[in-house]
Amino acid sequence: MTQLPVQSSPVARAQGSQLATLTLGAVGVVYGDIGTSPLYALKEVFAHGHMPVSAENILGILSLMFWTLTIIVSLKYVSLILRAHNNGEGGLVAMLALASVAVKDRPVLRRYLLILGIFGTAVFFGDGVITPAITVLSAVEGLGVAAPGLTRYVVPVTLLVLTALFAMQKHGTASVGKLFGPITVVWFLVLALLGLVHVAGNPSVLAALNPFYALRFIVGQPHVAFVSLGAIVLCVTGAEALYADMGHFGKRPIRLAWFGLVMPSLVINYFGQGAMLLAHPENVNNPFYEMAPEWGLYPLIVLATCASVIASQALISAAFSVTKQVIQLGYLPRLRVCHTSVREAGQIYLPFINWTLYGCIVIAVTVFGSSSALASAYGIAVTVDMLITTVMTFFVIRYAWHYPWALCVAATGFFFIVDALFFAANAMKLFDGGWFPLLIGAVMFTLMMTWKQGRHLLGERLREESIELKAFLDSVFLSPPTRVPGTAVFLNAEKGVTPNALLHNLKHNKVLHDTNLFVTVRHHEVPWIGFDRRVEVEPLGHDCWQVVLHFGFKNDPDVPDALELLRIHRVQLNDMETSYFLSREIVSPSIAKGMATWREKLFASMHRNASAAADFLNLPANRVVELGSKIEI
């Protein structure tokens, strides 16, 4: 009997096409940063003359690089941490939320984990400054290899490229984003091709795949090996992006892209650089560009610059996303958020963050002046976040997944030791540039903790002076004021408390609307909250309702849209007859018990310069009434 060929179903073909599209997107977005590491990683190992460019040292370094990629990226991130998702979302903020929920019955431990996670998020902004600076600078430095006379133009050209990159952010990346995947695929294929040519010429370099060479290098030269870890870690910069972008692409496409294209291309390129150095140790100043034939040097510089721009774009977009999440978790004041796509809610632009990042990057490029100088500043920010992610992972797998204690210690303890060694090696470069991202992280951490504590103090002060809403309404309706047509929506931070805006409205206007909604917006430590759990309603009588709206830290807080869900509770809203009343507090520092005076002044300034709540909550500008009051903290 003849067996008919099995044909794939339309559903299977559609799923295969979607997987291919997501995998291509993951190559362009997730792996842009780690994909540009060959531009500078191996160069920096030998840059400062700590070790001679000998065959033994080259094989030892290549072996360390290969096993660093295998242990940190393949095992830690791809195999373990991608499993620790928060409703499908990844990243340090999602991990922080996951860990804090897992230990919610341990308040002291939870508080320290929150502080640790917020510090890691603050250091991420330091990484956000260094990454675009070093990637673009290292790509443009190819000009000095092609023509030494062009070296003086490296910094100006770098600043020109970065200026164009940040200037286009307000237009969004939807139009050019579709090119990221194909260009990055071409980049990885070129990496593999460049490396393959030199590996084929000296295949003995493949012996470095054996961990024996790494161990021999460590045992034979322990001090040199330890110092070299500060540069070797550059080959895994961008590994955090694997986890951070999980929500956009999913685990499977990220894993397929890594094992199918990215890791093989990186390993072949590093080994190709090593093979070239075995034959030509004099090319150690820039082994990546020295691998290229003379005729292909300028095209390679252009391609490398495009790849570095893509890597920078992915990190800038991540900075926007992380900032928005941190704002909704209550650690930063409201900032103006512009949506750059009508289709993708995640494509956003924050002008303040954009130009602050740009200013810091210009300072970094100008002050440091070369990728080698920036490399000293780079590793410490990366290793801090890697350490924090490992610590958070322990609490997730122990207290959320309930794995045995011994297994949790073994699983994360090994990675903690590896991360700690890399951190210690990079800490030696603290005064050579490592201070720069840590300074940025310290400033951001101070701002975030000051804002959180200030909001707590402000909330306490408001609660001290508050009037219970139900009792207040009961007293008002003993002798009711004039009712006017329409709906009044009073936004209030605390449920069950009388809004100051209502008190001022009754005092000055002496009227009450026919329908009154007292709305409290709450942001939760989960990425998404669906419409089925968005609204919580409690009737207060006399056509008044207490409403609580719930949003995850990745939801866009759209109050009018959420209030449309009240129709199922038989509360009808007419858009043209609905007014939104906001209470705006004017914060005044005092010498009373609270924060230090300078932090109170800082909080007052942040509070004063925060973007309008109406914009943040997507309220219609022509139907918002703000009533202010002065509050001392």
C-alpha positions in Angstrom: 0.0 0.0 0.0 1.4 3.4 -1.1 1.7 5.9 1.8 0.7 9.4 0.9 3.1 12.2 1.8 2.1 14.0 5.0 1.3 17.6 4.5 1.5 20.3 7.1 -1.8 21.8 8.2 -2.4 25.6 7.7 -2.3 26.0 11.5 1.1 24.3 11.7 2.4 26.4 8.8 1.1 29.5 10.4 2.7 28.6 13.7 6.0 27.8 11.9 5.9 31.2 10.2 5.2 33.0 13.4 8.1 31.2 15.2 10.4 32.2 12.3 9.3 35.8 12.5 9.7 35.9 16.3 13.1 34.3 16.1 14.2 36.8 13.5 12.9 39.6 15.7 14.8 38.2 18.7 18.0 38.2 16.7 17.6 41.9 16.0 16.5 43.1 19.4 17.6 40.7 22.0 21.1 39.9 20.7 22.2 43.3 19.4 24.3 44.1 22.4 26.0 40.8 22.9 26.4 40.6 19.1 28.7 43.7 19.1 31.0 42.4 21.8 33.5 40.9 19.3 34.3 44.5 18.4 36.1 45.0 21.7 36.0 42.0 24.1 39.2 40.1 23.0 41.0 43.3 22.3 40.5 44.5 25.9 42.0 41.3 27.3 45.4 42.2 25.9 44.9 45.9 25.8 46.9 47.0 28.9 49.9 44.7 28.5 49.1 42.5 31.5 50.1 39.4 29.6 52.1 38.6 26.5 50.3 37.5 23.3 51.5 33.9 23.4 49.9 30.8 22.2 49.3 29.5 25.7 47.7 32.7 26.8 45.5 33.0 23.6 44.2 29.4 24.0 43.6 30.0 27.7 41.6 33.2 27.1 39.6 31.7 24.2 38.7 28.7 26.5 37.6 31.1 29.3 35.5 33.0 26.8 33.8 29.9 25.4 33.0 28.6 28.9 31.9 32.0 30.1 29.4 32.1 27.2 28.3 28.6 28.0 27.9 28.9 31.7 26.5 32.5 32.0 24.4 32.7 28.9 23.5 29.1 27.8 23.1 27.6 31.3 22.2 30.5 33.6 20.0 32.8 31.4 18.8 30.6 28.5 18.2 27.4 30.6 17.3 28.6 34.1 16.3 32.3 34.3 14.1 32.3 31.2 11.8 29.9 33.2 11.4 32.6 36.0 8.8 34.7 34.1 6.1 36.9 35.6 3.0 36.1 33.6 5.2 35.8 30.6 7.2 38.9 31.2 10.9 39.1 32.1 13.6 41.6 33.1 14.9 42.8 36.5 11.6 44.7 37.3 9.6 41.5 36.6 12.0 39.4 38.6 11.8 41.9 41.5 8.0 41.8 41.5 8.1 38.0 41.4 10.6 37.7 44.3 8.8 40.3 46.4 5.5 38.4 46.0 7.2 35.1 46.8 8.3 36.5 50.2 5.3 38.7 51.0 4.8 36.9 54.3 8.4 37.9 55.3 8.1 41.8 55.4 11.8 42.5 56.5 13.2 40.2 53.8 10.8 41.6 51.3 11.9 45.2 52.1 15.6 44.3 51.6 14.9 42.5 48.3 13.0 45.5 47.1 15.9 47.8 47.9 18.3 45.4 46.2 16.1 45.1 43.1 15.6 48.9 42.9 19.4 49.4 43.2 19.9 46.9 40.3 17.3 48.8 38.3 19.2 52.1 39.0 22.5 50.6 37.9 20.8 49.5 34.7 20.6 53.2 33.7 24.4 53.4 34.1 24.6 50.4 31.7 22.2 52.3 29.4 24.7 55.1 29.1 27.8 52.9 28.6 26.4 50.5 26.0 25.6 53.0 23.2 28.8 54.8 23.9 31.1 51.8 23.7 29.4 50.0 20.9 29.2 52.9 18.5 32.7 54.1 19.4 34.2 50.7 18.9 32.5 50.3 15.5 33.7 53.8 14.3 37.3 53.0 15.6 37.6 50.9 12.5 38.4 54.1 10.6 41.7 54.2 12.5 42.6 50.7 11.2 41.5 51.5 7.6 43.4 54.8 7.6 45.4 55.9 10.7 45.0 59.5 9.7 41.2 59.3 10.3 41.7 58.4 14.0 41.1 62.0 15.0 37.6 61.8 13.4 36.5 58.8 15.5 34.9 60.8 18.4 33.2 63.4 16.2 31.7 60.7 13.9 30.6 58.7 17.0 28.8 61.8 18.4 27.2 62.5 15.0 25.8 58.9 14.8 24.6 59.0 18.4 22.9 62.5 17.9 21.1 61.1 14.9 20.0 58.0 16.8 18.6 60.0 19.7 17.0 62.6 17.5 14.9 59.9 15.7 13.5 58.4 18.9 10.5 60.7 18.9 9.4 59.3 15.6 9.5 55.7 17.0 11.2 52.7 15.5 8.2 51.0 13.8 9.4 52.1 10.3 13.0 50.9 10.7 12.5 48.2 13.3 11.6 45.6 10.6 15.1 46.0 9.3 16.8 45.2 12.6 16.4 41.4 12.3 17.7 41.0 8.8 20.6 43.4 9.3 21.6 41.7 12.6 21.4 38.3 10.9 23.7 39.5 8.2 26.0 40.8 10.9 26.2 37.4 12.7 26.8 35.6 9.4 29.7 38.0 8.6 31.0 37.4 12.1 31.0 33.7 11.4 32.5 34.1 8.0 35.3 36.3 9.2 36.2 33.8 12.0 35.8 30.7 9.8 38.4 31.9 7.3 41.0 32.3 10.0 40.0 29.1 11.9 40.3 27.1 8.7 43.9 28.5 8.3 44.8 27.5 11.9 42.4 24.8 13.1 44.6 24.1 16.1 42.8 27.0 17.8 39.8 24.7 18.3 41.6 22.9 21.1 40.5 25.8 23.3 37.0 24.3 23.4 38.5 21.9 25.9 38.1 23.4 29.4 41.6 22.0 30.2 43.1 25.1 28.6 41.1 27.5 30.8 42.0 25.5 33.9 45.7 25.4 33.0 45.6 29.2 32.4 44.0 29.8 35.8 46.2 27.5 37.7 49.4 28.6 36.0 48.7 32.4 36.2 46.0 32.9 38.9 46.6 36.7 39.3 46.7 37.3 35.5 43.6 35.1 35.0 41.7 37.0 37.7 42.5 40.4 36.2 41.6 39.2 32.7 38.1 38.3 33.9 37.4 42.1 34.0 37.7 42.0 30.2 36.4 38.6 29.5 33.0 39.5 31.0 32.6 41.9 28.0 31.7 38.9 25.9 28.5 38.4 27.8 27.4 42.0 28.0 23.8 42.1 26.9 22.9 38.7 28.4 20.3 40.5 30.6 18.4 41.4 27.4 17.6 37.7 27.0 15.5 37.8 30.0 14.2 41.4 29.7 12.8 40.8 26.2 11.1 37.5 26.9 7.7 39.1 27.0 8.1 40.4 23.5 9.3 37.2 21.8 8.9 34.2 24.2 11.3 31.6 25.4 11.4 29.4 22.4 12.4 32.0 19.8 15.1 33.4 22.1 16.5 30.0 22.7 16.4 29.0 19.0 18.1 32.3 18.0 20.9 31.7 20.6 21.7 28.1 19.9 21.0 28.3 16.1 22.8 31.4 15.1 24.1 33.8 17.8 26.3 31.5 20.0 27.9 29.7 17.0 28.7 33.0 15.2 30.2 34.5 18.4 32.3 31.5 19.2 33.6 31.2 15.6 34.5 34.9 15.5 36.3 34.8 18.8 38.3 31.7 17.7 39.0 33.4 14.4 40.5 36.4 16.2 42.5 34.0 18.3 43.7 32.1 15.2 44.8 35.4 13.6 46.7 36.5 16.7 48.5 33.1 16.8 49.9 33.9 13.4 50.1 37.7 13.7 50.4 38.8 17.4 51.2 42.3 16.2 47.5 42.8 15.3 46.5 42.8 19.0 45.4 46.4 19.0 42.3 45.7 17.0 42.0 42.0 16.1 38.4 42.3 14.9 39.1 44.7 12.1 42.5 43.1 11.3 40.6 39.9 10.4 39.0 41.6 7.5 40.5 41.7 4.0 41.6 45.2 3.0 38.9 45.5 0.3 36.2 44.7 2.9 37.3 47.0 5.6 35.1 50.0 4.9 31.9 47.9 4.2 32.6 46.1 7.5 32.9 49.5 9.3 29.5 50.5 7.9 27.9 47.2 8.9 29.5 47.3 12.4 28.1 50.8 12.8 24.6 49.7 11.8 24.9 46.7 14.2 26.0 49.1 17.0 23.1 51.5 16.3 20.7 48.5 16.5 22.2 47.4 19.8 22.0 50.9 21.2 18.4 51.3 20.0 17.4 48.1 21.8 18.9 49.4 25.0 17.3 52.9 24.6 13.9 51.3 24.1 14.5 49.1 27.2 15.3 52.2 29.2 12.0 53.8 28.2 10.1 50.6 29.1 11.9 50.1 32.4 11.3 53.8 33.4 7.6 53.4 32.7 7.4 50.3 34.8 9.4 51.9 37.7 7.0 54.9 37.6 4.0 52.6 37.9 5.6 50.8 40.8 5.9 54.2 42.5 9.6 54.7 42.5 9.8 57.7 40.1 7.6 60.7 39.5 5.3 60.8 36.5 7.0 61.6 33.2 5.5 62.4 29.8 5.1 59.2 27.9 4.5 59.4 24.1 3.2 56.4 22.2 5.0 56.1 18.8 2.9 53.4 17.4 -0.9 53.0 17.0 -0.5 49.2 16.9 2.2 48.4 19.5 1.5 49.7 23.0 5.1 48.9 24.1 6.6 51.4 21.6 6.9 54.5 23.7 9.1 57.6 23.9 10.0 59.5 27.1 11.5 62.8 26.1 13.1 63.5 29.5 14.8 60.0 29.6 15.9 60.3 26.0 17.7 63.5 26.3 19.1 62.8 29.8 20.6 59.5 28.4 22.0 61.4 25.4 23.6 64.1 27.6 25.3 61.4 29.8 26.5 59.5 26.7 28.0 62.6 25.2 29.9 63.2 28.4 31.0 59.5 28.5 32.3 59.6 24.8 34.0 63.0 25.3 35.6 62.2 28.7 36.7 58.6 28.0 37.4 59.1 24.3 38.0 55.4 23.3 36.3 52.0 23.6 39.3 50.8 25.7 38.8 53.5 28.3 35.1 52.9 28.3 35.6 49.1 28.7 36.9 49.8 32.2 33.6 51.4 33.1 31.5 48.8 31.4 31.9 45.5 33.2 31.0 46.7 36.7 27.5 47.7 35.8 26.9 44.4 34.0 28.2 42.3 36.8 26.2 44.1 39.5 23.0 43.3 37.6 24.0 39.7 37.0 24.7 39.2 40.7 21.3 40.8 41.7 19.5 38.6 39.1 21.1 35.5 40.6 20.1 36.5 44.2 16.5 37.2 43.1 16.3 33.9 41.2 17.1 32.0 44.5 14.1 33.5 46.3 11.9 32.8 43.3 12.8 29.1 42.9 12.8 28.6 46.7 9.7 30.5 47.9 7.6 30.7 44.7 8.4 27.3 43.1 9.1 25.6 46.5 12.1 23.7 45.3 14.2 21.9 48.0 16.6 24.2 49.9 19.7 22.2 48.9 18.7 22.2 45.2 18.1 26.0 45.3 21.5 26.7 46.9 23.2 24.4 44.5 21.5 25.8 41.4 22.0 29.5 42.2 25.1 29.2 44.4 27.3 28.1 41.5 26.2 31.0 39.4 26.6 33.4 42.3 30.2 32.3 42.7 30.9 32.8 39.0 29.1 36.2 39.0 31.0 37.3 42.2 34.3 36.5 40.6 33.5 38.6 37.6 32.3 41.4 39.9 35.4 41.3 42.0 37.6 41.4 38.9 35.7 44.4 37.6 35.8 46.1 41.0 39.5 46.5 40.5 38.7 48.9 37.7 36.6 51.1 40.0 39.0 54.1 39.8 39.8 53.6 36.1 36.2 54.3 35.0 34.1 51.8 36.9 33.0 54.8 39.1 31.0 56.3 36.2 28.1 53.8 35.8 28.0 53.4 39.6 27.7 57.2 40.0 24.8 57.2 37.6 23.3 54.2 39.5 23.8 55.9 42.8 22.1 59.1 41.6 19.1 57.1 40.2 18.9 55.0 43.4 18.8 58.2 45.5 16.1 59.7 43.3 14.0 56.5 43.4 14.2 55.9 47.1 13.6 59.6 47.9 10.5 59.6 45.7 9.2 56.3 47.3 9.8 57.6 50.9 8.4 61.0 50.0 5.2 59.5 48.6 4.9 57.5 51.8 5.3 60.5 54.0 2.9 62.5 51.9 0.3 59.7 52.1 0.7 59.5 55.9 0.1 63.3 56.2 -2.9 63.2 54.0 -4.3 60.3 56.0 -3.8 62.2 59.2 -5.9 65.1 57.9 -8.4 62.9 56.0 -12.1 62.5 56.5 -13.8 59.1 56.1 -15.7 59.3 52.8 -18.9 57.3 53.8 -19.4 59.3 56.9 -18.8 62.6 55.1 -21.3 61.8 52.4 -23.9 60.8 55.0 -23.5 64.2 56.7 -23.7 66.0 53.3 -26.9 64.4 52.3 -28.6 65.4 55.6 -28.9 68.8 53.9 -28.0 68.0 50.3 -26.5 70.7 48.1 -27.8 71.5 44.7 -27.4 68.7 42.2 -26.3 69.5 38.7 -26.5 67.3 35.6 -23.5 65.2 34.6 -20.9 62.9 36.3 -18.0 63.9 38.5 -15.0 61.6 38.7 -12.9 62.4 41.8 -9.4 60.9 41.6 -8.1 60.0 45.0 -4.9 58.1 46.1 -6.6 56.5 49.1 -9.8 54.4 48.9 -12.5 55.4 51.4 -11.0 58.9 52.0 -12.7 62.1 51.1 -10.8 63.8 48.2 -9.6 67.3 48.8 -11.1 68.2 45.4 -14.6 67.3 46.6 -14.1 69.5 49.7 -13.0 72.4 47.6 -15.8 71.9 45.1 -18.5 71.9 47.8 -16.8 74.9 49.5 -16.4 77.1 46.5 -19.1 75.9 44.0 -21.6 74.6 46.5 -22.9 72.0 44.1 -22.8 68.2 43.6 -23.2 66.3 40.3 -26.0 63.9 39.8 -23.5 61.0 39.6 -20.2 60.9 41.6 -17.4 58.4 41.2 -14.6 58.3 43.7 -11.8 56.6 41.8 -8.6 55.1 43.2 -5.9 53.8 40.8 -3.8 51.0 42.0 -0.6 49.6 40.3 0.4 46.1 41.2 3.6 44.1 41.1 2.4 42.0 38.1 3.0 43.0 34.5 -0.6 42.7 33.2 -4.1 42.8 34.7 -6.9 41.9 32.4 -10.2 43.7 31.9 -12.0 41.0 33.9 -10.1 42.2 37.0 -9.7 45.8 36.1 -12.7 47.4 38.0 -13.9 47.1 41.6 -17.1 48.9 42.5 -18.9 49.7 45.8 -22.1 51.7 46.0 -22.2 54.5 48.5 -25.8 55.6 48.0 -27.3 58.7 46.5 -25.8 57.8 43.0 -22.2 57.8 44.5 -19.8 54.9 43.9 -16.4 54.0 45.2 -14.3 52.6 42.3 -10.9 51.0 42.4 -9.1 50.5 39.1 -6.3 47.9 38.9 -3.3 48.1 36.5 -0.2 46.0 36.1 3.2 47.7 35.7 3.1 47.1 32.0 -0.5 48.2 31.5 -1.2 51.7 30.2 -3.3 53.4 32.9 -6.3 54.7 30.9 -8.9 55.8 33.3 -11.7 56.8 30.9 -11.3 53.5 29.0 -11.4 51.5 32.3 -14.5 53.4 33.5 -16.4 52.2 30.4 -16.4 48.8 32.2 -18.8 50.3 34.7 -21.7 49.8 32.2 -22.0 46.2 33.3 -22.6 47.6 36.8 -25.4 49.8 35.4 -23.3 53.0 35.9 -23.7 54.9 32.6 -21.2 57.6 31.7 -21.7 60.2 29.0 -18.3 61.4 27.8 -19.4 64.9 27.1 -21.1 65.3 30.6 -18.2 63.8 32.6 -15.7 66.0 34.5 -12.6 64.8 36.2 -11.5 66.4 39.5 -7.9 66.1 40.7 -6.3 67.1 43.9 -2.9 68.5 43.4 -0.8 68.8 46.5 1.9 71.5 46.8 4.6 69.9 48.9 6.4 72.0 51.4 9.5 70.7 53.3 9.6 71.1 57.0 11.9 70.4 59.9 9.5 67.9 61.3 10.4 64.2 61.6 10.7 62.7 58.1 13.5 62.6 55.7 16.7 64.7 55.8 16.0 68.3 54.8 17.9 68.0 51.5 15.9 64.9 50.6 12.6 66.7 51.4 13.6 69.6 49.2 14.6 67.1 46.4 11.2 65.3 46.8 9.4 68.7 46.7 11.2 69.6 43.5 10.5 66.2 41.9 6.8 66.4 42.9 6.6 69.9 41.5 8.1 68.9 38.1 6.3 65.7 37.7 4.1 65.5 34.6 0.4 66.1 35.1 -1.6 63.3 36.5 -4.2 64.0 33.8 -1.7 63.1 31.1 -0.4 60.0 32.9 -4.0 58.7 33.4 -5.0 59.6 29.9 -7.8 62.0 31.0 -9.3 64.3 28.4 -7.6 67.7 28.8 -10.8 69.7 28.2 -12.7 68.0 31.1 -10.2 68.1 33.9 -10.4 70.4 37.0 -7.4 70.6 39.3 -7.8 71.9 42.8 -4.6 72.3 44.9 -3.7 72.4 48.5 -0.4 72.9 50.4 1.0 70.0 52.4 4.0 70.0 54.8 6.0 66.8 55.1 
